[in-house]
């Protein structure tokens, strides 16, 4: 089965912040901006890494952690659904809440009766 390309996430979709990691590791870790925080703007998901002395490895780890977050996975699933169906979940709910689609029932003498 051939896969089709639904959406792409680029570097422009993220805020990449570097800062000093602090803690154990001595002077090198305290003086360099080796820790990395990556924030996906649309979903609000955050990936953080300060384990390594290298900023490049920390970027890779932070991105891997961001992709594994439930916020990011939920955002991906919603985007895929919007693309496949052609409308957002909110628009579908709004369409179903249209007065023409609503049915009103009431209970009388232990029986549900549809109001016409």
C-alpha positions in Angstrom: 0.0 0.0 0.0 1.4 3.4 -1.0 1.5 6.1 1.6 0.3 9.6 0.7 1.8 12.8 2.1 -0.9 14.5 4.2 0.9 17.3 6.0 4.4 18.6 6.8 5.8 20.1 9.9 8.8 22.4 9.3 11.3 24.2 11.5 9.2 27.4 11.1 6.4 25.7 13.1 8.6 25.6 16.2 10.1 28.0 18.7 13.6 26.8 19.6 15.1 28.2 22.8 18.5 27.6 24.2 19.6 28.3 27.8 22.1 27.3 30.4 21.5 23.9 31.8 23.1 24.4 35.2 23.5 21.7 37.8 26.2 19.0 37.6 28.7 19.2 34.8 31.0 21.9 36.0 32.0 25.2 34.4 31.5 24.1 30.8 27.8 23.3 31.4 27.3 26.4 33.4 28.8 28.8 30.9 27.4 27.5 27.6 23.8 27.5 26.3 23.6 23.7 25.8 20.1 23.0 27.1 17.3 23.2 24.5 13.5 23.8 24.7 11.4 23.3 21.6 7.8 24.5 21.5 5.3 23.6 18.8 3.2 26.8 18.3 0.0 25.2 17.0 -0.3 22.4 19.6 1.5 23.9 22.5 3.6 20.8 23.0 7.0 21.2 24.6 10.2 19.1 24.3 13.1 19.8 26.7 16.6 18.3 26.9 19.5 19.3 29.1 21.2 15.9 29.5 24.0 16.3 27.0 26.8 18.7 26.9 26.2 19.2 23.1 23.5 21.6 22.0 23.0 19.6 18.7 22.3 16.4 20.6 20.0 18.2 23.0 18.1 19.6 20.0 17.6 16.1 18.6 16.5 14.7 22.0 14.1 17.6 22.6 12.5 17.1 19.3 12.1 13.4 19.9 10.5 14.1 23.3 8.2 16.7 21.8 7.0 14.3 19.1 6.2 11.7 21.8 4.0 14.1 23.9 0.2 13.5 24.0 -0.5 17.1 23.0 1.5 16.8 19.7 -0.1 13.4 18.9 -3.6 14.8 19.5 -2.8 17.8 17.2 -1.5 15.4 14.5 -4.6 13.3 14.7 -6.9 16.3 14.5 -5.0 17.7 11.5 -5.2 14.4 9.7 -8.9 14.1 10.4 -9.5 17.7 9.1 -7.6 16.9 5.9 -9.3 13.5 5.3 -12.9 14.7 6.1 -12.5 18.2 4.8 -13.9 20.0 7.9 -12.9 20.5 11.5 -14.4 18.6 14.4 -15.9 21.9 15.7 -17.6 22.5 12.3 -19.0 18.9 12.4 -20.4 19.5 15.9 -21.9 22.8 14.8 -23.6 21.1 11.8 -25.1 18.4 14.0 -26.4 21.1 16.4 -28.4 22.6 13.6 -32.1 22.9 14.8 -33.2 20.8 11.8 -31.1 17.9 13.0 -32.1 18.0 16.6 -34.8 15.7 17.9 -36.5 16.4 21.2 -37.8 13.6 23.3 -39.6 13.7 26.6 -40.6 11.0 29.1 -44.3 10.4 29.9 -45.6 7.4 31.9 -42.2 5.7 31.7 -42.1 5.9 27.9 -40.0 8.2 25.7 -42.1 10.2 23.2 -40.6 12.1 20.3 -41.9 15.7 20.2 -42.9 16.6 16.6 
